[in-house]
Amino acid sequence: MKEEICQKKMSLVEKLGVHLENREQLAPVAARILAYIILTGKKGTTFEDMVTILCASKSTISTHLNHLQDLNKIVYFTKTGDRKKYFVINKDMVVQHIDNMINKWNEEREIHLELKNYKETINNNKIDNEDEKFDLSFHDDYIKFIDGATASVEELRTNLANNKFNI
């Protein structure tokens, strides 16, 4: 059972690593490190564990850990009587990602509003034939979708900021 869980974890490290590599514009090893830290959870993982499990050299792991810390994607803590650093994700990284998503959605919403307003103006002032008029329902539905998604993600952000989750 334990081996099966380890295999599943490493499969997810790879899958999440590829996703993070593209989304965060990270080097492949940095993305795998971040994925491994995410999947290890709040107990944290050590430098030595990552060298062994991710099959990378000490210098490679060290370089990418430093880079991820510089980007504020990870932080570390220590345990009393233990000199090791235990790496975990930085909760602020998740908040920053949510903020970026909301900003992009708000930009898209504004563009759709402008497009809709333009098309409404054309429909009302330039086009007499009903068959040639722009259909505005797509913009209405898309704006409604963005508003709903934004509200849901803002609630998630609020809960995260208020420490309702312990990632």
LUMVEXMI-715187 format. One record per residue (C-alpha): residue in three letters; z, x, y. Coordinates in steps of 0.02 Angstrom, whole numbers, padded with zeros to 5 digits, always signed. Example, Ala and Ser with C-alpha at 12.3 -4.5 7.8 and 13.67 -1.06 7.14 Angstrom:
<pts>
ALA+00390+00615-00225SER+00357+00684-00053
</pts>
This chain:
<pts>
MET+00000+00000+00000LYS+00047+00139+00122GLU-00117+00231+00089GLU-00215+00070+00119ILE-00128+00047+00287CYS-00166+00228+00334GLN-00350+00204+00291LYS-00356+00044+00394LYS-00272+00131+00540MET-00395+00276+00536SER-00541+00155+00524LEU-00474+00066+00678VAL-00447+00232+00767GLU-00631+00268+00744LYS-00688+00094+00796LEU-00572+00085+00947GLY-00613+00266+00988VAL-00799+00228+01002HIS-00759+00078+01112LEU-00643+00178+01226GLU-00767+00322+01232ASN-00896+00205+01308ARG-00783+00097+01415GLU-00675+00236+01487GLN-00810+00372+01487LEU-00702+00487+01380ALA-00748+00631+01268PRO-00751+00581+01084VAL-00591+00674+01038ALA-00498+00608+01192ALA-00550+00431+01146ARG-00488+00455+00966ILE-00323+00524+01031LEU-00301+00375+01145ALA-00347+00255+01005TYR-00223+00340+00887ILE-00085+00331+01018ILE-00121+00146+01048LEU-00113+00109+00861THR+00046+00211+00837GLY+00139+00102+00961LYS+00300+00123+01055LYS+00377+00246+00931GLY+00252+00373+00997THR+00162+00514+00911THR+00183+00700+00924PHE+00060+00839+00960GLU+00084+00905+00783ASP+00046+00735+00706MET-00116+00722+00804VAL-00172+00897+00754THR-00145+00854+00572ILE-00208+00675+00568LEU-00357+00691+00686CYS-00412+00855+00606ALA-00439+00945+00770SER-00382+01114+00832LYS-00222+01135+00932SER-00320+01188+01085THR-00436+01037+01075ILE-00291+00915+01056SER-00195+01002+01195THR-00343+00999+01315HIS-00376+00814+01287LEU-00191+00766+01294ASN-00179+00852+01463HIS-00336+00763+01522LEU-00271+00593+01466GLN-00106+00628+01556ASP-00201+00679+01713LEU-00295+00512+01704ASN-00126+00422+01686LYS-00182+00343+01523ILE-00036+00414+01422VAL+00142+00469+01454TYR+00271+00552+01346PHE+00457+00539+01314THR+00579+00650+01223LYS+00722+00610+01106THR+00896+00682+01123GLY+00913+00838+01016ASP+00725+00843+00981ARG+00612+00959+01081LYS+00453+00866+01035LYS+00356+00757+01155TYR+00314+00582+01094PHE+00155+00514+01172VAL+00130+00329+01210ILE+00007+00233+01317ASN+00045+00210+01499LYS+00072+00025+01532ASP-00005+00052+01704MET-00170+00096+01617VAL-00180-00082+01551VAL-00138-00155+01722GLN-00274-00046+01802HIS-00400-00105+01673ILE-00354-00287+01708ASP-00369-00258+01896ASN-00542-00181+01872MET-00597-00329+01766ILE-00536-00453+01896ASN-00623-00357+02036LYS-00789-00356+01941TRP-00774-00542+01903ASN-00736-00580+02086GLU-00891-00483+02138GLU-00996-00581+02013ARG-00920-00744+02074GLU-00967-00703+02254ILE-01145-00661+02203HIS-01162-00825+02107LEU-01093-00921+02256GLU-01221-00839+02370LEU-01363-00874+02247LYS-01307-01054+02227ASN-01295-01079+02416TYR-01468-01004+02441LYS-01544-01113+02306GLU-01457-01267+02378THR-01531-01228+02548ILE-01704-01210+02472ASN-01682-01371+02372ASN-01629-01468+02528ASN-01750-01395+02655LYS-01906-01330+02568ILE-01937-01424+02407ASP-01981-01609+02404ASN-02034-01622+02222GLU-01877-01649+02114ASP-01957-01560+01965GLU-01973-01399+02066LYS-01794-01394+02129PHE-01674-01262+02067ASP-01549-01318+01936LEU-01379-01268+02004SER-01276-01316+01852PHE-01283-01139+01777HIS-01202-01067+01933ASP-01070-01205+01935ASP-01028-01175+01752TYR-01026-00986+01771ILE-00912-00993+01924LYS-00797-01112+01829PHE-00795-00990+01682ILE-00754-00841+01795ASP-00614-00940+01880GLY-00536-00986+01712ALA-00552-00811+01640THR-00480-00735+01798ALA-00331-00853+01798SER-00294-00812+01615VAL-00306-00625+01641GLU-00200-00635+01800GLU-00066-00723+01698LEU-00075-00584+01569ARG-00060-00454+01708THR+00092-00544+01782ASN+00178-00550+01613LEU+00140-00366+01584ALA+00204-00318+01757ASN+00363-00420+01729ASN+00395-00326+01565LYS+00370-00479+01456PHE+00273-00366+01338ASN+00326-00201+01265ILE+00163-00119+01219
</pts>
